[in-house]
Amino acid sequence: MHKDIRILVVDDFSTMRRIIRNRLQELGYHDITEADDGETALPLLNAGEFDLVVTDWNMPRMDGLTLLRKVRASEKLKHIPVLMVTAEAKRDQIIVAAHAGVNDYILKPFNADELARKIERIYQRMES
Amino acid sequence: MSQEATDWQQQPAYLERFAALSSALENNQTDQANRLIEEMASLRESALFQQLGQLTREVHEEISGLSLAPSIIEMAREEASNAHKRLQYVADKTEQATHDTLDATEASLQMVTECDGILQSVRNMLADNSPGTDQQPFSPASLHETLSLIEHGSNQLRAQMTDIIMAQQFQDLVGQTIRQVLQLIEEVELKLVRLVADTGPMHDPATPSAEPGVSAVAPSATATDRVSKQGEVDDILAGLGF
């Protein structure tokens, strides 16, 4: 798996963005951009060439599910894998996210290895 | 009681004054005609006030019939219980994260102490192998063993530091929960404000507003309006004399 992919981390809590960034850097990913909600993330996605979106669900202005749906509805963006990292633990919500086209789902709080495992799995599925 | 019913009850009085008005107009009795017209207008206003009074009583009785006091208690109990659970979650998460951080920090400090011991043993070995001493030369095997110990300690330390970083996720979870509790408190406050607006004393429209430029808010008008800011809540309370 290439470590030079561009990753967009979307979360309204700066602490969580910092933790995810830290973990990604530990894993060898260094091209990381941050956005504090879907509203900020969408123009960044449209303007840049991102290879992965790691997004929270509950955010002000535009939540992660809406962002996911907009990404999937866009010809330009629909191919980008989206990993949801969220505290939303309800089964129905996970199903909704899956139907909306999420590539994987991590429940907060997550352990240090989970992020690596999920990213690896996303790219394995894409390559197979 | 409907407007039509009230008007029907007043019909004889209207007819009497109407006949007198016709007569006064035919006889060019202008003052008498004006007085009769004013009386008829007064009759209509009186009917309107009667109807408003009746309506107010009915609304009050309807609200009383809903047993609002127990429902308020129930609402407060449910919301307080909800808020209590959420705040307990905040306390638990904070406590857990603090313990995780302290555990990892204590383990890290222990490793630093062990590393100090390794470094000291290396220094001792180097001193023993300095020129002029009779000790055995510093063997590659012991050097390899020492490096392995340092490498192991370094990896352990990295893992503990990662645990400390990951433990900080509590801030996100706790922050979300506190937001929910704040929203819940705001909703309860709005419900109580609306309740006071619905059941409180009628505001005298002649009474000027306490603040210039801010109109006195009629309770019935605010009952259905949604407010979204604390300032709006304060205005409603001020309009009710709080």
Interface residues (C-beta under 8 A of the other chain):
Chain A: D11 F13 T15 M16 I19 N22 R23 E26 N58 A87 K108 P109 F110 N111 A112
Chain B: T162 D163 I165 M166 Q168 Q169 F170 Q171 D172 L173 G175 Q176
